Amino acid sequence: MAQRIDQELAVAATKALPEQVDRELLTVLRAVPVQIHNNGLAMAATYLLSKAKGAREDDRYWTVAHVLLREAADVIRLNVESDDPLVILDRLIKAPNEKYVVAQRRAQELAAWLGRIGSARKAPGDD
């Protein structure tokens, strides 16, 4: 049975986030949907990657950028051999406009789910 889009996004967000989300990560997660809406996916992803302390899975900015860009590329079936967010971003930027718009919309919806799941997983004491 096929899942609804919101179910797919909730599952992707759940898999992408740790069991407990600290205040700093939650702040990033809550800001990303607005960044994408106001500035676009490329600008939001570039900002996140510029804040990352290297390409590491344990860096919150790198992780959020990677998850968003990977989902955006996958939804438009963009063939990207590399898992490097900068390579994915480069390929997305070069995609035809109609595909880029779909990818950006998907990333924005995923970003909203990341914020929701992150709020639900807020670490105790991080009020």
N, CA, C and O atoms as a GROMACS GRO file, in nm:
protein
  508
    1MET      N    1   0.083  -0.117   0.000
    1MET     CA    2   0.000   0.000   0.000
    1MET      C    3   0.089   0.125   0.000
    1MET      O    4   0.186   0.132   0.076
    2ALA      N    5   0.057   0.219  -0.082
    2ALA     CA    6   0.135   0.341  -0.093
    2ALA      C    7   0.109   0.434   0.025
    2ALA      O    8  -0.001   0.439   0.080
    3GLN      N    9   0.213   0.505   0.062
    3GLN     CA   10   0.199   0.602   0.169
    3GLN      C   11   0.162   0.738   0.111
    3GLN      O   12   0.191   0.770  -0.004
    4ARG      N   13   0.096   0.816   0.194
    4ARG     CA   14   0.069   0.954   0.156
    4ARG      C   15   0.199   1.032   0.165
    4ARG      O   16   0.293   0.990   0.233
    5ILE      N   17   0.205   1.145   0.098
    5ILE     CA   18   0.325   1.227   0.098
    5ILE      C   19   0.361   1.270   0.239
    5ILE      O   20   0.479   1.266   0.277
    6ASP      N   21   0.262   1.310   0.320
    6ASP     CA   22   0.293   1.353   0.456
    6ASP      C   23   0.348   1.238   0.539
    6ASP      O   24   0.431   1.261   0.627
    7GLN      N   25   0.304   1.116   0.513
    7GLN     CA   26   0.359   1.000   0.583
    7GLN      C   27   0.505   0.977   0.543
    7GLN      O   28   0.590   0.950   0.628
    8GLU      N   29   0.534   0.989   0.414
    8GLU     CA   30   0.671   0.973   0.365
    8GLU      C   31   0.763   1.075   0.430
    8GLU      O   32   0.874   1.042   0.473
    9LEU      N   33   0.717   1.199   0.438
    9LEU     CA   34   0.798   1.305   0.496
    9LEU      C   35   0.818   1.286   0.646
    9LEU      O   36   0.926   1.312   0.698
   10ALA      N   37   0.714   1.242   0.715
   10ALA     CA   38   0.725   1.216   0.859
   10ALA      C   39   0.826   1.104   0.885
   10ALA      O   40   0.906   1.113   0.978
   11VAL      N   41   0.822   1.000   0.804
   11VAL     CA   42   0.918   0.890   0.818
   11VAL      C   43   1.060   0.939   0.790
   11VAL      O   44   1.152   0.905   0.865
   12ALA      N   45   1.078   1.017   0.685
   12ALA     CA   46   1.211   1.069   0.652
   12ALA      C   47   1.264   1.158   0.764
   12ALA      O   48   1.382   1.150   0.799
   13ALA      N   49   1.179   1.242   0.821
   13ALA     CA   50   1.221   1.329   0.931
   13ALA      C   51   1.255   1.248   1.055
   13ALA      O   52   1.353   1.277   1.124
   14THR      N   53   1.175   1.148   1.084
   14THR     CA   54   1.199   1.063   1.200
   14THR      C   55   1.332   0.991   1.188
   14THR      O   56   1.407   0.983   1.286
   15LYS      N   57   1.364   0.939   1.071
   15LYS     CA   58   1.490   0.869   1.049
   15LYS      C   59   1.610   0.964   1.056
   15LYS      O   60   1.719   0.923   1.095
   16ALA      N   61   1.590   1.088   1.018
   16ALA     CA   62   1.701   1.183   1.009
   16ALA      C   63   1.743   1.241   1.143
   16ALA      O   64   1.856   1.288   1.158
   17LEU      N   65   1.652   1.237   1.241
   17LEU     CA   66   1.679   1.305   1.368
   17LEU      C   67   1.715   1.206   1.479
   17LEU      O   68   1.670   1.092   1.478
   18PRO      N   69   1.796   1.252   1.574
   18PRO     CA   70   1.827   1.168   1.690
   18PRO      C   71   1.704   1.153   1.779
   18PRO      O   72   1.606   1.227   1.764
   19GLU      N   73   1.709   1.058   1.872
   19GLU     CA   74   1.596   1.035   1.964
   19GLU      C   75   1.568   1.156   2.051
   19GLU      O   76   1.453   1.182   2.086
   20GLN      N   77   1.673   1.229   2.088
   20GLN     CA   78   1.656   1.352   2.165
   20GLN      C   79   1.722   1.466   2.089
   20GLN      O   80   1.838   1.457   2.048
   21VAL      N   81   1.646   1.572   2.072
   21VAL     CA   82   1.693   1.688   1.996
   21VAL      C   83   1.725   1.800   2.094
   21VAL      O   84   1.640   1.842   2.173
   22ASP      N   85   1.850   1.848   2.089
   22ASP     CA   86   1.889   1.956   2.181
   22ASP      C   87   1.838   2.091   2.130
   22ASP      O   88   1.792   2.103   2.016
   23ARG      N   89   1.848   2.189   2.215
   23ARG     CA   90   1.794   2.323   2.186
   23ARG      C   91   1.857   2.383   2.060
   23ARG      O   92   1.788   2.446   1.980
   24GLU      N   93   1.988   2.365   2.042
   24GLU     CA   94   2.057   2.425   1.927
   24GLU      C   95   2.007   2.366   1.795
   24GLU      O   96   1.982   2.439   1.700
   25LEU      N   97   1.994   2.233   1.791
   25LEU     CA   98   1.942   2.169   1.670
   25LEU      C   99   1.798   2.210   1.646
   25LEU      O  100   1.759   2.236   1.532
   26LEU      N  101   1.718   2.215   1.751
   26LEU     CA  102   1.578   2.254   1.736
   26LEU      C  103   1.566   2.395   1.681
   26LEU      O  104   1.477   2.423   1.600
   27THR      N  105   1.652   2.484   1.724
   27THR     CA  106   1.651   2.621   1.672
   27THR      C  107   1.676   2.622   1.521
   27THR      O  108   1.608   2.692   1.447
   28VAL      N  109   1.773   2.542   1.477
   28VAL     CA  110   1.803   2.532   1.334
   28VAL      C  111   1.683   2.474   1.260
   28VAL      O  112   1.643   2.526   1.156
   29LEU      N  113   1.626   2.366   1.313
   29LEU     CA  114   1.514   2.300   1.247
   29LEU      C  115   1.394   2.392   1.231
   29LEU      O  116   1.327   2.389   1.128
   30ARG      N  117   1.368   2.473   1.330
   30ARG     CA  118   1.252   2.562   1.325
   30ARG      C  119   1.273   2.677   1.227
   30ARG      O  120   1.176   2.732   1.174
   31ALA      N  121   1.398   2.715   1.203
   31ALA     CA  122   1.426   2.827   1.114
   31ALA      C  123   1.428   2.790   0.966
   31ALA      O  124   1.403   2.874   0.880
   32VAL      N  125   1.457   2.666   0.936
   32VAL     CA  126   1.478   2.625   0.796
   32VAL      C  127   1.355   2.643   0.707
   32VAL      O  128   1.371   2.693   0.596
   33PRO      N  129   1.234   2.605   0.748
   33PRO     CA  130   1.120   2.625   0.656
   33PRO      C  131   1.103   2.772   0.615
   33PRO      O  132   1.072   2.800   0.500
   34VAL      N  133   1.124   2.862   0.708
   34VAL     CA  134   1.113   3.005   0.678
   34VAL      C  135   1.226   3.049   0.585
   34VAL      O  136   1.204   3.128   0.493
   35GLN      N  137   1.346   2.997   0.608
   35GLN     CA  138   1.459   3.030   0.520
   35GLN      C  139   1.431   2.984   0.377
   35GLN      O  140   1.457   3.058   0.282
   36ILE      N  141   1.379   2.864   0.363
   36ILE     CA  142   1.348   2.814   0.228
   36ILE      C  143   1.239   2.899   0.166
   36ILE      O  144   1.249   2.935   0.048
   37HIS      N  145   1.136   2.931   0.241
   37HIS     CA  146   1.024   3.012   0.189
   37HIS      C  147   1.074   3.149   0.144
   37HIS      O  148   1.039   3.196   0.035
   38ASN      N  149   1.154   3.214   0.228
   38ASN     CA  150   1.198   3.351   0.200
   38ASN      C  151   1.310   3.360   0.097
   38ASN      O  152   1.313   3.453   0.017
   39ASN      N  153   1.401   3.263   0.098
   39ASN     CA  154   1.522   3.274   0.017
   39ASN      C  155   1.542   3.164  -0.085
   39ASN      O  156   1.629   3.175  -0.172
   40GLY      N  157   1.465   3.057  -0.076
   40GLY     CA  158   1.481   2.946  -0.168
   40GLY      C  159   1.569   2.837  -0.110
   40GLY      O  160   1.644   2.859  -0.015
   41LEU      N  161   1.558   2.720  -0.167
   41LEU     CA  162   1.632   2.603  -0.120
   41LEU      C  163   1.782   2.622  -0.133
   41LEU      O  164   1.856   2.592  -0.039
   42ALA      N  165   1.828   2.671  -0.246
   42ALA     CA  166   1.972   2.685  -0.267
   42ALA      C  167   2.034   2.778  -0.163
   42ALA      O  168   2.140   2.746  -0.108
   43MET      N  169   1.970   2.890  -0.136
   43MET     CA  170   2.025   2.984  -0.038
   43MET      C  171   2.020   2.926   0.104
   43MET      O  172   2.116   2.940   0.179
   44ALA      N  173   1.910   2.860   0.139
   44ALA     CA  174   1.898   2.800   0.272
   44ALA      C  175   2.002   2.690   0.291
   44ALA      O  176   2.066   2.682   0.396
   45ALA      N  177   2.019   2.606   0.191
   45ALA     CA  178   2.118   2.497   0.201
   45ALA      C  179   2.260   2.553   0.207
   45ALA      O  180   2.343   2.503   0.283
   46THR      N  181   2.287   2.655   0.128
   46THR     CA  182   2.418   2.718   0.131
   46THR      C  183   2.447   2.777   0.268
   46THR      O  184   2.558   2.765   0.320
   47TYR      N  185   2.348   2.840   0.327
   47TYR     CA  186   2.364   2.895   0.462
   47TYR      C  187   2.397   2.784   0.561
   47TYR      O  188   2.491   2.795   0.639
   48LEU      N  189   2.318   2.676   0.558
   48LEU     CA  190   2.342   2.565   0.650
   48LEU      C  191   2.482   2.507   0.633
   48LEU      O  192   2.551   2.480   0.731
   49LEU      N  193   2.522   2.488   0.510
   49LEU     CA  194   2.655   2.431   0.484
   49LEU      C  195   2.766   2.526   0.525
   49LEU      O  196   2.874   2.482   0.565
   50SER      N  197   2.741   2.657   0.514
   50SER     CA  198   2.843   2.753   0.557
   50SER      C  199   2.861   2.753   0.708
   50SER      O  200   2.968   2.787   0.758
   51LYS      N  201   2.757   2.716   0.782
   51LYS     CA  202   2.763   2.710   0.927
   51LYS      C  203   2.822   2.578   0.976
   51LYS      O  204   2.865   2.568   1.091
   52ALA      N  205   2.825   2.478   0.890
   52ALA     CA  206   2.875   2.345   0.930
   52ALA      C  207   3.025   2.350   0.956
   52ALA      O  208   3.099   2.425   0.891
   53LYS      N  209   3.066   2.271   1.049
   53LYS     CA  210   3.209   2.260   1.082
   53LYS      C  211   3.267   2.139   1.009
   53LYS      O  212   3.310   2.042   1.072
   54GLY      N  213   3.267   2.146   0.877
   54GLY     CA  214   3.316   2.035   0.796
   54GLY      C  215   3.202   1.940   0.760
   54GLY      O  216   3.092   1.950   0.813
   55ALA      N  217   3.230   1.850   0.669
   55ALA     CA  218   3.131   1.754   0.621
   55ALA      C  219   3.126   1.636   0.716
   55ALA      O  220   3.195   1.536   0.696
   56ARG      N  221   3.045   1.649   0.819
   56ARG     CA  222   3.038   1.542   0.919
   56ARG      C  223   2.893   1.515   0.955
   56ARG      O  224   2.812   1.607   0.964
   57GLU      N  225   2.863   1.390   0.975
   57GLU     CA  226   2.727   1.350   1.012
   57GLU      C  227   2.690   1.397   1.152
   57GLU      O  228   2.571   1.404   1.183
   58ASP      N  229   2.788   1.430   1.236
   58ASP     CA  230   2.756   1.474   1.372
   58ASP      C  231   2.737   1.626   1.382
   58ASP      O  232   2.708   1.677   1.490
   59ASP      N  233   2.752   1.697   1.272
   59ASP     CA  234   2.730   1.841   1.270
   59ASP      C  235   2.584   1.868   1.234
   59ASP      O  236   2.537   1.823   1.129
   60ARG      N  237   2.513   1.941   1.319
   60ARG     CA  238   2.369   1.962   1.298
   60ARG      C  239   2.338   2.035   1.168
   60ARG      O  240   2.241   2.002   1.100
   61TYR      N  241   2.419   2.134   1.133
   61TYR     CA  242   2.393   2.209   1.010
   61TYR      C  243   2.415   2.121   0.887
   61TYR      O  244   2.334   2.122   0.793
   62TRP      N  245   2.524   2.045   0.888
   62TRP     CA  246   2.555   1.956   0.777
   62TRP      C  247   2.444   1.851   0.761
   62TRP      O  248   2.400   1.823   0.650
   63THR      N  249   2.400   1.795   0.874
   63THR     CA  250   2.297   1.691   0.871
   63THR      C  251   2.167   1.742   0.812
   63THR      O  252   2.108   1.677   0.725
   64VAL      N  253   2.122   1.858   0.857
   64VAL     CA  254   1.996   1.914   0.807
   64VAL      C  255   2.007   1.946   0.658
   64VAL      O  256   1.916   1.914   0.581
   65ALA      N  257   2.117   2.007   0.617
   65ALA     CA  258   2.137   2.037   0.475
   65ALA      C  259   2.138   1.909   0.392
   65ALA      O  260   2.075   1.903   0.286
   66HIS      N  261   2.209   1.808   0.439
   66HIS     CA  262   2.219   1.682   0.366
   66HIS      C  263   2.081   1.616   0.350
   66HIS      O  264   2.046   1.573   0.240
   67VAL      N  265   2.006   1.609   0.457
   67VAL     CA  266   1.874   1.546   0.452
   67VAL      C  267   1.782   1.619   0.353
   67VAL      O  268   1.714   1.556   0.272
   68LEU      N  269   1.780   1.751   0.361
   68LEU     CA  270   1.694   1.830   0.273
   68LEU      C  271   1.734   1.815   0.126
   68LEU      O  272   1.649   1.795   0.040
   69LEU      N  273   1.863   1.826   0.099
   69LEU     CA  274   1.910   1.818  -0.039
   69LEU      C  275   1.892   1.679  -0.098
   69LEU      O  276   1.855   1.664  -0.215
   70ARG      N  277   1.919   1.576  -0.018
   70ARG     CA  278   1.902   1.438  -0.066
   70ARG      C  279   1.756   1.413  -0.103
   70ARG      O  280   1.727   1.356  -0.208
   71GLU      N  281   1.663   1.455  -0.015
   71GLU     CA  282   1.520   1.437  -0.042
   71GLU      C  283   1.478   1.515  -0.165
   71GLU      O  284   1.402   1.465  -0.248
   72ALA      N  285   1.526   1.638  -0.177
   72ALA     CA  286   1.492   1.721  -0.293
   72ALA      C  287   1.539   1.656  -0.423
   72ALA      O  288   1.466   1.654  -0.522
   73ALA      N  289   1.660   1.604  -0.422
   73ALA     CA  290   1.714   1.538  -0.541
   73ALA      C  291   1.638   1.409  -0.572
   73ALA      O  292   1.609   1.379  -0.688
   74ASP      N  293   1.606   1.334  -0.468
   74ASP     CA  294   1.536   1.206  -0.489
   74ASP      C  295   1.396   1.225  -0.545
   74ASP      O  296   1.353   1.147  -0.630
   75VAL      N  297   1.326   1.327  -0.499
   75VAL     CA  298   1.187   1.344  -0.542
   75VAL      C  299   1.177   1.378  -0.692
   75VAL      O  300   1.078   1.346  -0.757
   76ILE      N  301   1.280   1.443  -0.746
   76ILE     CA  302   1.277   1.473  -0.890
   76ILE      C  303   1.362   1.373  -0.969
   76ILE      O  304   1.390   1.393  -1.087
   77ARG      N  305   1.401   1.266  -0.900
   77ARG     CA  306   1.480   1.158  -0.961
   77ARG      C  307   1.608   1.211  -1.027
   77ARG      O  308   1.645   1.171  -1.138
   78LEU      N  309   1.673   1.300  -0.955
   78LEU     CA  310   1.798   1.356  -1.002
   78LEU      C  311   1.909   1.257  -0.969
   78LEU      O  312   1.932   1.224  -0.852
   79ASN      N  313   1.976   1.210  -1.070
   79ASN     CA  314   2.081   1.110  -1.052
   79ASN      C  315   2.209   1.177  -1.004
   79ASN      O  316   2.280   1.240  -1.082
   80VAL      N  317   2.236   1.164  -0.875
   80VAL     CA  318   2.358   1.221  -0.817
   80VAL      C  319   2.435   1.105  -0.754
   80VAL      O  320   2.390   1.044  -0.658
   81GLU      N  321   2.551   1.077  -0.810
   81GLU     CA  322   2.630   0.964  -0.761
   81GLU      C  323   2.690   0.992  -0.624
   81GLU      O  324   2.708   0.900  -0.544
   82SER      N  325   2.722   1.116  -0.597
   82SER     CA  326   2.786   1.154  -0.471
   82SER      C  327   2.681   1.179  -0.363
   82SER      O  328   2.568   1.218  -0.392
   83ASP      N  329   2.721   1.157  -0.239
   83ASP     CA  330   2.634   1.187  -0.126
   83ASP      C  331   2.678   1.318  -0.059
   83ASP      O  332   2.627   1.354   0.047
   84ASP      N  333   2.771   1.388  -0.121
   84ASP     CA  334   2.820   1.516  -0.071
   84ASP      C  335   2.713   1.624  -0.095
   84ASP      O  336   2.671   1.643  -0.209
   85PRO      N  337   2.668   1.693   0.011
   85PRO     CA  338   2.564   1.794  -0.007
   85PRO      C  339   2.601   1.903  -0.108
   85PRO      O  340   2.513   1.954  -0.177
   86LEU      N  341   2.729   1.939  -0.117
   86LEU     CA  342   2.768   2.042  -0.214
   86LEU      C  343   2.750   1.994  -0.358
   86LEU      O  344   2.713   2.071  -0.446
   87VAL      N  345   2.777   1.867  -0.381
   87VAL     CA  346   2.758   1.809  -0.515
   87VAL      C  347   2.608   1.802  -0.546
   87VAL      O  348   2.566   1.834  -0.657
   88ILE      N  349   2.530   1.759  -0.449
   88ILE     CA  350   2.384   1.753  -0.468
   88ILE      C  351   2.329   1.891  -0.496
   88ILE      O  352   2.247   1.909  -0.587
   89LEU      N  353   2.372   1.990  -0.419
   89LEU     CA  354   2.328   2.128  -0.438
   89LEU      C  355   2.363   2.177  -0.578
   89LEU      O  356   2.280   2.240  -0.644
   90ASP      N  357   2.484   2.150  -0.622
   90ASP     CA  358   2.527   2.192  -0.756
   90ASP      C  359   2.437   2.132  -0.863
   90ASP      O  360   2.398   2.200  -0.958
   91ARG      N  361   2.404   2.004  -0.848
   91ARG     CA  362   2.316   1.938  -0.947
   91ARG      C  363   2.174   1.994  -0.942
   91ARG      O  364   2.111   2.011  -1.046
   92LEU      N  365   2.124   2.023  -0.823
   92LEU     CA  366   1.990   2.081  -0.810
   92LEU      C  367   1.983   2.220  -0.875
   92LEU      O  368   1.886   2.252  -0.944
   93ILE      N  369   2.085   2.299  -0.853
   93ILE     CA  370   2.087   2.434  -0.910
   93ILE      C  371   2.084   2.428  -1.063
   93ILE      O  372   2.026   2.515  -1.128
   94LYS      N  373   2.146   2.327  -1.119
   94LYS     CA  374   2.152   2.313  -1.265
   94LYS      C  375   2.030   2.241  -1.324
   94LYS      O  376   2.019   2.228  -1.446
   95ALA      N  377   1.940   2.193  -1.239
   95ALA     CA  378   1.820   2.122  -1.287
   95ALA      C  379   1.727   2.220  -1.358
   95ALA      O  380   1.730   2.340  -1.330
   96PRO      N  381   1.645   2.170  -1.449
   96PRO     CA  382   1.545   2.257  -1.513
   96PRO      C  383   1.455   2.321  -1.407
   96PRO      O  384   1.428   2.261  -1.303
   97ASN      N  385   1.411   2.441  -1.435
   97ASN     CA  386   1.334   2.519  -1.338
   97ASN      C  387   1.212   2.444  -1.285
   97ASN      O  388   1.186   2.447  -1.165
   98GLU      N  389   1.139   2.377  -1.372
   98GLU     CA  390   1.018   2.308  -1.325
   98GLU      C  391   1.051   2.195  -1.227
   98GLU      O  392   0.974   2.168  -1.135
   99LYS      N  393   1.165   2.131  -1.245
   99LYS     CA  394   1.208   2.027  -1.150
   99LYS      C  395   1.259   2.090  -1.020
   99LYS      O  396   1.232   2.039  -0.911
  100TYR      N  397   1.332   2.200  -1.033
  100TYR     CA  398   1.385   2.267  -0.915
  100TYR      C  399   1.271   2.314  -0.824
  100TYR      O  400   1.280   2.302  -0.702
  101VAL      N  401   1.166   2.366  -0.883
  101VAL     CA  402   1.052   2.414  -0.804
  101VAL      C  403   0.989   2.298  -0.726
  101VAL      O  404   0.954   2.315  -0.609
  102VAL      N  405   0.974   2.183  -0.788
  102VAL     CA  406   0.920   2.065  -0.719
  102VAL      C  407   1.014   2.023  -0.607
  102VAL      O  408   0.970   1.992  -0.496
  103ALA      N  409   1.144   2.020  -0.634
  103ALA     CA  410   1.242   1.982  -0.533
  103ALA      C  411   1.240   2.078  -0.415
  103ALA      O  412   1.247   2.036  -0.300
  104GLN      N  413   1.230   2.206  -0.444
  104GLN     CA  414   1.227   2.306  -0.338
  104GLN      C  415   1.102   2.291  -0.252
  104GLN      O  416   1.108   2.302  -0.130
  105ARG      N  417   0.990   2.266  -0.315
  105ARG     CA  418   0.865   2.248  -0.240
  105ARG      C  419   0.875   2.126  -0.148
  105ARG      O  420   0.832   2.131  -0.033
  106ARG      N  421   0.930   2.019  -0.200
  106ARG     CA  422   0.946   1.898  -0.119
  106ARG      C  423   1.038   1.923  -0.001
  106ARG      O  424   1.011   1.879   0.111
  107ALA      N  425   1.148   1.994  -0.024
  107ALA     CA  426   1.241   2.026   0.083
  107ALA      C  427   1.175   2.113   0.190
  107ALA      O  428   1.199   2.095   0.309
  108GLN      N  429   1.092   2.206   0.147
  108GLN     CA  430   1.023   2.292   0.242
  108GLN      C  431   0.924   2.212   0.328
  108GLN      O  432   0.913   2.234   0.448
  109GLU      N  433   0.854   2.118   0.265
  109GLU     CA  434   0.762   2.033   0.340
  109GLU      C  435   0.838   1.943   0.438
  109GLU      O  436   0.795   1.924   0.551
  110LEU      N  437   0.952   1.888   0.394
  110LEU     CA  438   1.034   1.807   0.483
  110LEU      C  439   1.088   1.891   0.597
  110LEU      O  440   1.093   1.844   0.711
  111ALA      N  441   1.129   2.012   0.569
  111ALA     CA  442   1.180   2.101   0.673
  111ALA      C  443   1.075   2.125   0.781
  111ALA      O  444   1.107   2.129   0.900
  112ALA      N  445   0.951   2.141   0.739
  112ALA     CA  446   0.842   2.159   0.837
  112ALA      C  447   0.828   2.034   0.924
  112ALA      O  448   0.808   2.045   1.045
  113TRP      N  449   0.838   1.916   0.863
  113TRP     CA  450   0.829   1.792   0.940
  113TRP      C  451   0.949   1.776   1.033
  113TRP      O  452   0.934   1.726   1.145
  114LEU      N  453   1.066   1.815   0.989
  114LEU     CA  454   1.184   1.809   1.076
  114LEU      C  455   1.161   1.895   1.201
  114LEU      O  456   1.196   1.854   1.312
  115GLY      N  457   1.104   2.012   1.182
  115GLY     CA  458   1.073   2.098   1.296
  115GLY      C  459   0.970   2.037   1.390
  115GLY      O  460   0.984   2.046   1.512
  116ARG      N  461   0.867   1.975   1.333
  116ARG     CA  462   0.763   1.911   1.415
  116ARG      C  463   0.819   1.793   1.494
  116ARG      O  464   0.798   1.782   1.615
  117ILE      N  465   0.890   1.705   1.425
  117ILE     CA  466   0.946   1.587   1.492
  117ILE      C  467   1.052   1.632   1.593
  117ILE      O  468   1.061   1.577   1.703
  118GLY      N  469   1.130   1.731   1.556
  118GLY     CA  470   1.231   1.783   1.649
  118GLY      C  471   1.167   1.838   1.776
  118GLY      O  472   1.219   1.816   1.885
  119SER      N  473   1.057   1.909   1.762
  119SER     CA  474   0.986   1.961   1.880
  119SER      C  475   0.935   1.848   1.966
  119SER      O  476   0.941   1.855   2.089
  120ALA      N  477   0.885   1.744   1.903
  120ALA     CA  478   0.834   1.628   1.978
  120ALA      C  479   0.947   1.554   2.050
  120ALA      O  480   0.924   1.493   2.154
  121ARG      N  481   1.067   1.560   1.996
  121ARG     CA  482   1.181   1.488   2.054
  121ARG      C  483   1.272   1.580   2.137
  121ARG      O  484   1.387   1.545   2.166
  122LYS      N  485   1.222   1.695   2.173
  122LYS     CA  486   1.303   1.789   2.249
  122LYS      C  487   1.357   1.724   2.375
  122LYS      O  488   1.284   1.659   2.450
  123ALA      N  489   1.484   1.742   2.397
  123ALA     CA  490   1.550   1.682   2.512
  123ALA      C  491   1.493   1.740   2.642
  123ALA      O  492   1.464   1.860   2.650
  124PRO      N  493   1.477   1.656   2.744
  124PRO     CA  494   1.428   1.706   2.872
  124PRO      C  495   1.522   1.814   2.926
  124PRO      O  496   1.644   1.804   2.915
  125GLY      N  497   1.463   1.917   2.982
  125GLY     CA  498   1.542   2.026   3.038
  125GLY      C  499   1.580   2.132   2.939
  125GLY      O  500   1.638   2.234   2.978
  126ASP      N  501   1.550   2.113   2.811
  126ASP     CA  502   1.580   2.213   2.708
  126ASP      C  503   1.457   2.298   2.679
  126ASP      O  504   1.417   2.314   2.564
  127ASP      N  505   1.398   2.351   2.783
  127ASP     CA  506   1.277   2.433   2.766
  127ASP      C  507   1.310   2.575   2.732
  127ASP      O  508   1.219   2.657   2.715
   0.00000   0.00000   0.00000
